[in-house]
């Protein structure tokens, strides 16, 4: 009986460490014109066959005036396939974008704000938020949960990848040891650098 209690105590002590080991956290600075304008904090949590990715980004963009922007991405994968995703973007504290993707039987439903949902029949196995974690080896396209489309991804050098959006914006991602170190982001009207802290 004493052995049983010792085993139980060991298990109870080890469980929290096992749970902690299932979560990865990445922190990045956002840089514009050599100045830090914000940060991105991303987490990846594995629980059984489920993997949850989240990215919370906040920044103050300097254009004609200061613009406060915050992004929140949450995505759940089951056995490597997207189950659901949500994206919320706020500008000056007001909702600017509300996008969601849900798997329903053998297709996905993408809804942007109050627009009519769009049907997506391709399997989604890799999305833009995953670029913050895993080097996208053998990946040729990534899903944008914000726009509900697939974006082209190509290897352009040793551990360097170029992502091209549907509207032609190009982002370059740099990895070391399988982890993202830096990304050069072209968001149309502004260009930013995402730099690992």
PERADA-V920343 format. One line per field, one symbol per residue. phi: phi as a letter, one per 40 degrees, with the letter a starting at -180 (. if undefined). burial: 1 if it has 9 or more other C-alpha atoms within 8 Angstrom, else 0. Layout:
phi->???
burial->???
This chain:
phi->.cccccccccccccddccccccbbbbbbcbbbfgbcbiabbbbbbbbgccbbbbabbbabcbbcbcbcbbbbbbbbbbfgbcbaaabbbbbfgbcbabbabbcbfbabbbbbfbccdbcbcccbbabdccccbbcccgbbabccccbgacbcbbcbacgbbbbbcdcgcbbbbbbaggbcbabbbbbgcbbbbbbcc
burial->00000000000000000000011001111111000011111111110001111111111110000011111111111100111111111110001011111110001111110000000000000111111111100010111110010111111000111111100011111110001111111100001111110
